[in-house]
Amino acid sequence: MKRIFLMLTVGVFLASCSSTQNTKPTNTTDSSVPGYWQQHVDYTMDVDMNVDNYQYTGKQKLVYTNNSPETLDRVYYHLFFNAFQPGSQMDVRSRTIADPDRRVGSRIAGLQPNEQGQLHVKNMMQDGVPLNPMEEGTILIVPLAKALKPGQSTTFELDFNGQVPVQIRRSGRNNAEGVSLSMTQWFPKIAEFDRDGWNATPYVGREFHGVWGDFDVKLTIDKDYTVGGTGYLQNPKEIGHGYDRPNSGPAEGKDGKLTWHFKAPMVHDFAWGADPDYIHDIYKGANGVDLHFFYKDNEAIKANWKKLQPDTNKMLEFYNENVGLYPYKQYSVIQGGDGGMEYAMATLITGERSYGSLAGVTAHEFAHSWFNHILATNEAKHEWMDEGFTTYISSLAMDEIYNENKENPNAGSYSGYIRLANSGIEQPQTTHADRYARNAAYGTTAYSKGAVFMSQLGYIVGEDVRDQIIKEYFNTWKFKHPNPNDFKRVAERVSGFELDWYLIDFTQTTNTIDYAIDDLQDINGVATVSLSRKGLMPMPLDIQVTMNDGTSKMYYVPLEFMYNQKKVPADWTVAADWAWAYPTYELQLSGLSKKDISNVTIDPKNMMADVDRENNKYQVFTLMQNN
């Protein structure tokens, strides 16, 4: 069947995990995204896991629909587990980068054969015709038996076998907290073909990109293991493990095993965790969402994991209100992995943390559901849109839920970015996630600078307008693959501003913002502030003038090629536009003289990412006293 996913409107479309309902979002044409297209997949997988040797076998059927305007003569699959082998690109990169990730370091190089990751494909067919795929590390190259024309669908069938690596990065067995299986990036996953072409990047260590589709997965595993992850369990009464009723134990199973049957509509990944000692709690969340929690039966962490459950619901409510409605009916917080990592309808996080850390990582990973698993940006190419926007909104959530009352909840992101900008090691945000010279540069660019991009947008267009932009962006691009220009076009449409300059300078270059107050003097009896632009990146300016009696006045200097100005309070003075090519600007303070003024400050709330704030303030009293 031909499926054209131009717009996916989502209502209350999914049933609870105890149902066999697998309804998915309705497909409709979206005139606000003309010409947009994306591929579609339907996965059916049947997997058998051996928990004694951590090897597994599986069968996969994949129906692939080519909604692109191009004829495809090949496809690619990711075989992520092959990265966990000595000599792999992940191994070598982790040992040769200037600042290695301490979680990886040289650990892959020391893996024994029975500890390594393996994922291999055999018996592959296209519509019943045998294929001859070629494995190259973490990528499977698959020449097609018959080219796939626009609008056509084809069916791939294959057998696969894998070995779960010792837990090193995200995936693996027996992590540091004793969780048996963290099953992420574990199956042959078809690569995305999108507006940029094939995205078949080897797994070197960074982020991911996937094709939207429906998953039907059966996992057969030792009956004592509790499983949590992506999708809705279809056979809870056969399984037990807390799915059919609180604290229920495992069912009897067959040959000592149980088969867990999950369905997940309109996702681009499928992950799961499993352990024989998981406690499984279900918290009834907002909008009929079941919040599942899987954590080790460990007295030292139980209190924190119980406390986390109502707070996770508060996070759900916050994101629903400030981004858009979560469209699924379940979300799982699973102890596992090596830190925190987002997946479809789930996250795997380490659980032996202080409560503040546990809540913070959950807030961040849960927010990824909106900015990666509903708005599925290509993380390898535009990682800052996912990590940065997630950091921005989760910082706001933490501030509200825990009454932190910070003037700027993202102040830490500003500080991190400014340190990077002044360090000499910054690279543009257009850098591929794997191509950063240093892990520190990647992390700060993706997380901190990405958060600043969103926060600073409020300084440019107004905070209320920025908040409207976020909601419109979500509603326009949910269940699609937006890129930076897509976000910019939504922001321009909502705000009425021209914002090409902002996207270019802040994300495509390492140009910095640096404005200075050079002087304050009376000219023809009027106090005049002499301003200069030291950095290459332009910005509008908020300027505060504080009088000797402690009162203050605010001035707003718009940037010319925004061709608009933000709404400011009625008592602000709006000055003439400042054109970027002019390095200096004279701001006249009508009705004031220098003797009336105590100090002048650019951006008194520090909402602009100025890399040298020392020259942002002019102290009249101090200067006169020194003279």
RAWOMO-V514053 format. One line per field, one symbol per residue. ss: DSSP state (h for helix, s for strand, l for the rest). psi: psi as a letter, one per 30 degrees, with the letter a starting at -180 (. if undefined). burial: + if it has 9 or more other ideal C-beta (glycine too) atoms within 8 Angstrom, else -. A space follows every 10 residues. Layout:
# RAWOMO-V514053
ss->???
psi->???
burial->???
This chain:
# RAWOMO-V514053
ss->llllllsssl llllllllll lllllsssll hhhlllllls ssssssssss llllssssss ssssslllll lssssssslh hhhlllllhh hhhhhhllll lllllllhhh llhhhllsss ssssssllss lllsssllss ssssssssll llssssssss sssllsllll lsslllllll ssslllllss lsssllsssl llllllllll llssssssss sslllssssl lssllhhhhs llllllllls lllsllssss ssssssslll lssssllsss sssslhhhls ssssssllhh hhhhhhhhhh hhhhhhhhhh hhllllllls ssssslllls sssllssssl llllhhhhhh hhhhhhhhhh hlllslllll llhhhhhhhh hhhhhhhhhh hlllllllll hhhhhhhhhh hlllllllll llllllllhh hhhhhhhhhh hhhhhhhhhh hlhhhhhhhh hhhhhhhlls lllhhhhhhh hhhhhllllh hhhhhhhlll llslssssss sssllsssss ssslllllll ssssssslll lsssssslsh hhllllllll llsslllsll lllssssssl lllhhhssss ssllllllls llhhhhsssh hhhhhhl
psi->kkjjifkjkk bjfkllfglg khklkkklkj ffikfklllk ljkkkjkkkj feghllllkk kjjkkjglgl kkfllkkkie fffhkkflee eeefffleik jffdbgeefg klegflkkjl klhkljhfkk lilkkjcgkj kjkkekkjlk flllkkklkl klkklkkejd lakilfggke kjikhfljkk lkjaffakih kljffbalkl kkakkjkkjk lkffkkkkbk akkfheffeb hfeflkgkal lelkhglkjk jkkjkilglk lllkkfgkkj kkkjalggkk jkkjlkijff feeefeefef eeeeeeeeee efdlkkflgl kkjkkaagck kklkglkklk filleeeeee eeeeeeffee gegejikjfe ehffedeeee eeeeeeeeee eghfhkejfg eeeeeeeeee fgfggkllff kkefgkfkee eeeeeeeeee eeeeefeeee fkeeeeeeee eeeeeegkha ikleeeeeee eeeefglkge eeeeeefflg klkjkljelj lkjhgkkkkj lkjelfklll kkkkjklfgf llkkkkjlke gfhlklkllf glkjllljke fjflkjjkik flleffkelk kkifghfkhk fjffgfkjje eeeeee.
burial->----++++-+ --++-++--- -+--+-+--+ --+---++++ +++++++++- +--+++++++ ++++++++-- -+--++++++ ++++++-+++ +++++-+--+ +--++-+++- +----+++++ +--+++---- +-+-+-++++ ++-+---+-+ -+++++++++ ++++++++++ +++-+-++++ ++++++++++ ++++----+- -+++++--++ ++++++++++ +++-++++++ +++-++--++ ++++---+-+ --+---++++ ++++++++++ +++++--+++ +++-+-+-++ ++++++---- ++-++-+++- ++++++++++ -+++-++-++ ++++++++-+ ++++++++++ +-+-+--+++ ++++++++++ ++++++++++ ++++++++++ +++++++++- +------+++ +-++++++++ +---+++++- +-++-+-+++ ++++++++++ ++++++++++ ++--++++++ ++++-+++++ ++++-+++-+ ++-++-+++- +++++++++- -++++++--+ -+---+++++ +++-+-++++ +++++++--- --++++++++ ++-+++---- -+--+--+-+ ---++++++- -+++--++++ +++--+++++ ++--++++-+ +-+----
